Amino acid sequence: MHARTRADAPLFTPGLVHSIREGKYVRWAARLRSARLARLCGVVDAYARAHAAFLEEHGRPPEWRWTNGSSDEFRLTHALGILALLPGLPPGSREHLLPGYALDNERPALPSRLRARLVARTPSLEWAAQLTEARLLQLLWQAGEYGMRVPGRHDLFAFGFVQEVLPASATATRLERCARLIGELVHQAQA
């Protein structure tokens, strides 16, 4: 585990830290470190690309099926749908923001070194480097909304929880893998 030194800039702004403490589906992010946040952004980016490919391939959004009969099916599907949209929203967009949070939606929220590292490693993560407080909270919230509702990797079969995307295709398999990784990242951050 990475021990924070005095030279490390805080990952989140004070306003975002407060919102994370107060939000039911973002508390998992309180112990999030920059490497795991970068990984989450990369997985969300891959998910959004697979989602766009699925739309092009099938002409409609993916149909998620949850075989455990979960009453949370709508919330699971909605969270994944919002995560698919986030990378494509323009900076400063007010579309799909969580209501009731007075967070900045004008300036990038992440420390400049992390923003530079995100884009240097993966140029397609420019959207993540430009996340505002409000948009970053949205990302963390939707990842938590999904990740906290799905069992961890080792518990999937014990709970009879199977997720699949219809119609089945190679693109659907990519969507399923990315969704599982999002869930795993949330579970790992909680541990």
N, C-alpha and C positions, 0 to 999 in steps of 0.2 A: 504494500500500500504506500502511496506517495505521501510523504510527510510534508506539509506546507511549511515553507520557510518565509522569513521576513521579506525576501525579494519577490515572492509570488504575489501578484495582484489578486484581490478577491475575485472569484468567478462571477458572482452575482452582485448587482447593485443593492443598496440597503432596502429600497422599495420592493425589489423582487424577492429578497430574503424574507421580508415580512409577508408577502403574498404566498410564498412557499410554505411558511409556517402555518398560515391560516387556511390554505386550500386543501380540501380532503384528498384530491387526486394528484397533488403535487408535493406532498410532504416527503415522498420517496426521494425527491431531488435534493433534499437538504444536504445530503452527503455526497452529492455528485461532484466529480472532479473533471477537469478539462479534457482529459483523454477519453473518458466515458461519454462526455457530452459530444465531443467530436465524433465518436463512434455512432452515437445515436443520430446525429445529423446526417452522417454518411448512410446509415440504414434507412432513414426517412427519405433521403434523396433517391436511393435505389428503389424504395417502395413506390415513390411518386413516378419514377420512370417506368417501372413495371406496370403501374396503374394506367399510365398514358398509353403504353403499348397494348394493354388489354383492351382499352376503349377503342383503339384503332383496329385491333384484330377482330373484336366481336361487336363493335358498334353500340355497346352499352356498358354500364359499370359492372364490376364483378358481383356475383350473387354469393354472399358468404353463407355457409351452412354450419351450424354449431350442433353437433349430434348429442350434446348432453342436455338438450332441451332447456337451455338457459333462458331465464326471463330477461337477461341482460343483452340479448341478441341485438336489439336496436342500438344500444349504447356502444357495444363492441364495433358494430358495422359503422356507426356514425363517427366514432373516434378515428377509425382507419380511413374513412372518407375525408375527414378534415386533414389528417396527416398527408394524404395524397395531394391536397390542394396547396398546403403551406409553401412548398418550394416555388410555386408558380405565382404567388401573390406579389405584387410590386411593393417595394419598401414604403412604409408609411400607410399602406392600405388599411382601412378600418373594417374591411370585410371579415366576418367570422371572428371578431374579437370577443373575448369573454366579457359579459356585462358586469358592472359593479367593481371593477378594479381601476383605480386611478394611477395607471402606469404610463410612462413616456412611450409614445409611438412615433417619435421623430428621429431619434439618434440610435445608432447601434448600441446594444446593451453589453456585449461581450468585451472583455479587455482587448486592446489593440493587438497585443502579441498573439492571442488566441485567434483573432480574426485573420491576421496575416498567415498564421500557420495553417488554418483551415483551407484557405484559398491556395496557398503554395503547394500543399499536398494533393488537394483535389479541387481543381478550378471550378467544377460544377457546384461547389459548396459556397459560391459567392452569396447566394440567398441566405445561408446560415450566418455568414459573417455580417450580414446587414440586419439581422434580427433585432428588433427593438425590444424593450422590456415587455410590452404588451404581447408582441408576437412570440417571444421566447416563452412567456408564461403559457400561451396557447399551445405551443409545441409540447412543453412539459406536461401540461394538463391532459392533452389528448393521449400522449404516450402513457401516462399514468392511468387514465380512464380505461385504456385497453389493457395495459400490463397488469394492473391490479385485479382485473376480472378473470384473467386466464391463469390457470395453474402453472407453476414452474415446470421446466422441462422434465424433471424426474417424477412429477405428479400427474402428467397429462393422462396416462392410461389408467392410473389408479382412480381418477375422477370420471373416467369415461369421456373425457373431453377431447373431441376431435374436431378440427376446423378444416374446411375445404372450400375451394372456390369453384363455382360452376359458371360456365362450362369448363371442364378440365382441359388444360393445355399446358405447354411449357411456360407460358407467361403466367398462368394461374399458379403454377408451382413456385415461380419466383416471388409472387405476391405472398404466398403462404410462408415461404422461408423468411422473407423480410418481416412479416408480422410476428413470427415466432421470435426473431432476433429482438424486436422492439420489446416484447414481453420479457425476454431474458434479461435485457439491459435494465429494465425496471426492477426485476427481481434481484439482480446482482447489486444494484444501488441500495436496495433495502437491507441486504445482508450485512 
